[in-house]
Amino acid sequence: MRLFSPVLPALAVAFSFVSATSAQCTRSSIGFMNIGIVPNNPFHAELVTKTEGALPHLPSGSLSQKPQLVARDSQGRVRIERVTGMYKMDSGPDQGQALEQHLISICDPVAQTVTQIDTINRSAKVTHFGPPQRLPGSLIPAQSSLCAVKSRLGSLANGKSEDLGNQTILGLEAHGTRLILTPSAAVSEGHSVTTTIQDQWCSDDLAAVLLTSQSFLQNNQTTRKSQTSLASLERTEPDAALFQIPPDYTISELVPNPAARRPGLHVSVQPLQIPSSPQK
């Protein structure tokens, strides 16, 4: 068992990690997070996020998180790596040392799995998915591209959607969509109304979102801004080792359908150590 105490806080990263890895990953999936699941279009890059301003229960001021690492190989596998914070090890071979925690999500449409890797616990959880169930009367066409889905979902959301046209980002043509969300009168009654404006620019050539910016307004005044942009883009094959679980990691496996279990996979289960609140 590896015990650790947080040294630096993780700012909403753990939540986004859980949201990201809850998505299904199958041969017919369109995207994983903001990366299209497409073969023969490899790349690797950084995702850089910067925020300014304040919202209730969130820190104010300017903040730059460590870049996320994103990659897609020729098989269409997508990998996203985040740094959640620095933790001091209370036991184990690294006792007394401060280590960065990396949370890694790997979507494998060939194996139809999502793998979550925790570098501090030296553990991995593999979730299997069968063929997706499409809802009757789905408003998203089966053969849609990632950018088409992003644009379509904006028009389906409970808000106002605007077409921003095209612009060139990182040498790629990207199409922009703006979504404006304002709480309903019933939700906002007795509370200050926060309007969210999100602009998203997606490239069909790369099959990925290149830039997302969000503004939060209260009483028509901007209180917080956030921008996530793709950077250091290289359209080459990423290292195959990035998509593998390290051999000494503990693996747990979730198989909704036991028949989907991979032959020969040795599985041992070890409870994960969840970080407590950051020390003050």
ZIDAHU-V993135 format. One record per residue. N is the residue number from 0. RES is the residue in one letter. PHI is phi as a letter, one per 20 degrees, with the letter a starting at -180 (none if undefined). OMEGA is omega in whole degrees, -180 to 180 (NA if undefined). Layout:
N&RES&PHI&OMEGA ; N&RES&PHI&OMEGA
This chain:
0&M&none&-178 ; 1&R&d&-180 ; 2&L&d&-180 ; 3&F&b&178 ; 4&S&d&-179 ; 5&P&f&176 ; 6&V&d&177 ; 7&L&d&-177 ; 8&P&f&172 ; 9&A&e&-173 ; 10&L&e&176 ; 11&A&m&-178 ; 12&V&f&-179 ; 13&A&g&179 ; 14&F&f&-179 ; 15&S&f&178 ; 16&F&f&179 ; 17&V&f&-180 ; 18&S&f&-177 ; 19&A&f&-172 ; 20&T&e&176 ; 21&S&e&-179 ; 22&A&f&177 ; 23&Q&f&179 ; 24&C&b&180 ; 25&T&c&-180 ; 26&R&f&-178 ; 27&S&d&177 ; 28&S&f&-177 ; 29&I&e&-178 ; 30&G&b&175 ; 31&F&c&-168 ; 32&M&l&-179 ; 33&N&d&180 ; 34&I&d&179 ; 35&G&f&176 ; 36&I&e&-178 ; 37&V&c&177 ; 38&P&e&173 ; 39&N&l&176 ; 40&N&b&-173 ; 41&P&f&172 ; 42&F&a&168 ; 43&H&b&-172 ; 44&A&a&173 ; 45&E&d&170 ; 46&L&d&-175 ; 47&V&d&-179 ; 48&T&d&176 ; 49&K&c&179 ; 50&T&c&176 ; 51&E&b&176 ; 52&G&n&-174 ; 53&A&b&170 ; 54&L&c&177 ; 55&P&g&177 ; 56&H&m&177 ; 57&L&c&-178 ; 58&P&f&178 ; 59&S&e&180 ; 60&G&n&-180 ; 61&S&e&-176 ; 62&L&b&174 ; 63&S&d&178 ; 64&Q&e&173 ; 65&K&f&-179 ; 66&P&f&169 ; 67&Q&e&176 ; 68&L&d&-180 ; 69&V&c&-180 ; 70&A&b&172 ; 71&R&c&-179 ; 72&D&e&-175 ; 73&S&f&176 ; 74&Q&e&-176 ; 75&G&n&178 ; 76&R&f&-178 ; 77&V&d&-180 ; 78&R&c&178 ; 79&I&c&-178 ; 80&E&c&180 ; 81&R&c&171 ; 82&V&d&-176 ; 83&T&e&-180 ; 84&G&q&179 ; 85&M&d&-176 ; 86&Y&c&177 ; 87&K&e&-178 ; 88&M&f&-179 ; 89&D&e&180 ; 90&S&b&179 ; 91&G&n&-176 ; 92&P&f&-180 ; 93&D&d&-177 ; 94&Q&g&178 ; 95&G&n&-179 ; 96&Q&e&175 ; 97&A&e&-177 ; 98&L&c&173 ; 99&E&f&173 ; 100&Q&e&175 ; 101&H&d&174 ; 102&L&d&-173 ; 103&I&c&175 ; 104&S&d&178 ; 105&I&c&175 ; 106&C&e&180 ; 107&D&d&-177 ; 108&P&f&179 ; 109&V&f&177 ; 110&A&f&-178 ; 111&Q&l&-180 ; 112&T&c&165 ; 113&V&d&-180 ; 114&T&d&176 ; 115&Q&d&-177 ; 116&I&d&178 ; 117&D&d&-173 ; 118&T&f&179 ; 119&I&f&177 ; 120&N&f&-177 ; 121&R&l&-176 ; 122&S&c&178 ; 123&A&b&175 ; 124&K&d&-179 ; 125&V&d&178 ; 126&T&d&-180 ; 127&H&e&176 ; 128&F&c&174 ; 129&G&e&178 ; 130&P&g&-177 ; 131&P&f&176 ; 132&Q&e&178 ; 133&R&e&-180 ; 134&L&f&177 ; 135&P&g&178 ; 136&G&m&180 ; 137&S&g&-179 ; 138&L&e&178 ; 139&I&d&179 ; 140&P&g&-174 ; 141&A&f&-174 ; 142&Q&d&-179 ; 143&S&f&173 ; 144&S&e&179 ; 145&L&g&-177 ; 146&C&f&178 ; 147&A&f&179 ; 148&V&f&179 ; 149&K&g&180 ; 150&S&f&-178 ; 151&R&f&-180 ; 152&L&f&177 ; 153&G&f&-179 ; 154&S&f&-180 ; 155&L&e&-176 ; 156&A&f&179 ; 157&N&e&-178 ; 158&G&a&-179 ; 159&K&d&-179 ; 160&S&d&179 ; 161&E&c&176 ; 162&D&e&-178 ; 163&L&e&180 ; 164&G&m&-176 ; 165&N&d&169 ; 166&Q&b&-179 ; 167&T&e&179 ; 168&I&c&-178 ; 169&L&l&180 ; 170&G&m&-179 ; 171&L&d&175 ; 172&E&f&-178 ; 173&A&c&178 ; 174&H&d&-175 ; 175&G&d&176 ; 176&T&c&177 ; 177&R&d&177 ; 178&L&c&180 ; 179&I&d&-178 ; 180&L&d&176 ; 181&T&c&-180 ; 182&P&g&177 ; 183&S&f&-179 ; 184&A&f&-179 ; 185&A&f&-179 ; 186&V&f&-173 ; 187&S&e&-177 ; 188&E&g&180 ; 189&G&n&-179 ; 190&H&c&174 ; 191&S&f&-175 ; 192&V&e&176 ; 193&T&d&176 ; 194&T&e&180 ; 195&T&d&176 ; 196&I&d&-179 ; 197&Q&c&173 ; 198&D&d&-179 ; 199&Q&c&-178 ; 200&W&d&-172 ; 201&C&c&180 ; 202&S&d&175 ; 203&D&f&-180 ; 204&D&f&180 ; 205&L&e&-174 ; 206&A&l&-178 ; 207&A&b&173 ; 208&V&e&-177 ; 209&L&e&-174 ; 210&L&b&174 ; 211&T&c&176 ; 212&S&c&179 ; 213&Q&c&174 ; 214&S&c&179 ; 215&F&d&-176 ; 216&L&d&171 ; 217&Q&c&-176 ; 218&N&l&177 ; 219&N&m&177 ; 220&Q&d&180 ; 221&T&f&-179 ; 222&T&d&-178 ; 223&R&b&176 ; 224&K&c&178 ; 225&S&b&178 ; 226&Q&c&175 ; 227&T&c&-176 ; 228&S&c&175 ; 229&L&f&-178 ; 230&A&b&178 ; 231&S&l&-176 ; 232&L&f&173 ; 233&E&c&-177 ; 234&R&e&178 ; 235&T&c&-178 ; 236&E&f&176 ; 237&P&f&178 ; 238&D&f&-178 ; 239&A&f&-179 ; 240&A&f&180 ; 241&L&f&-175 ; 242&F&d&-179 ; 243&Q&d&173 ; 244&I&f&177 ; 245&P&g&-172 ; 246&P&f&-177 ; 247&D&e&-179 ; 248&Y&e&173 ; 249&T&f&-176 ; 250&I&d&168 ; 251&S&d&-172 ; 252&E&c&176 ; 253&L&d&-177 ; 254&V&c&178 ; 255&P&g&176 ; 256&N&d&-177 ; 257&P&g&-180 ; 258&A&f&-179 ; 259&A&e&-177 ; 260&R&f&-179 ; 261&R&f&179 ; 262&P&f&173 ; 263&G&n&-179 ; 264&L&e&178 ; 265&H&e&-175 ; 266&V&c&168 ; 267&S&c&-174 ; 268&V&d&178 ; 269&Q&c&180 ; 270&P&g&178 ; 271&L&e&176 ; 272&Q&e&-178 ; 273&I&e&179 ; 274&P&f&174 ; 275&S&e&180 ; 276&S&f&-180 ; 277&P&g&178 ; 278&Q&f&179 ; 279&K&e&NA
